[in-house]
Amino acid sequence: MKIDGYTLGSITINRKIYQKGIIVFPEKVLPNWIRIKSNSLELGDIKEIIANNPETLIIGTGAYGSITVPSSTRNALSKRRIKVIAENTKNACALFNEHIKNNIKTVGAFHLTC
């Protein structure tokens, strides 16, 4: 899975354009990702990611970094030995591609707007 590009409100993966939040696994895409709390990443938002047990979870926090990752979410992921990287979505996309290229078991959760 490769992210071809990101612009505010739009992400392109394997030449397909998505315009709502998205979760990207190495082998599949889950479109239309919506969080329980609009601008916060809660454990309930990432159940399928946790079940996949990645080495790394890369979170695209939006173009301007509006999504927060509470310490409770970070701590729960750390206990499961899942490394968390939270960056604005543009940087997160680049990091996701780098991790995949280097065969690091990675999942990306990307907020596409603010």
Buried (B, 14 or more C-beta within 10 A) or exposed (E): BEBEEBEEEEBBBEEEEBEBBBBBBBEEBBBEBEBEEEEBBBBEBBEEBBEBEBEBBBBBBBBEBBBBBEEEBBEBBEEEEBBBBBBBBBBBBBBBBEBBEEEBBBBBBBBBBB
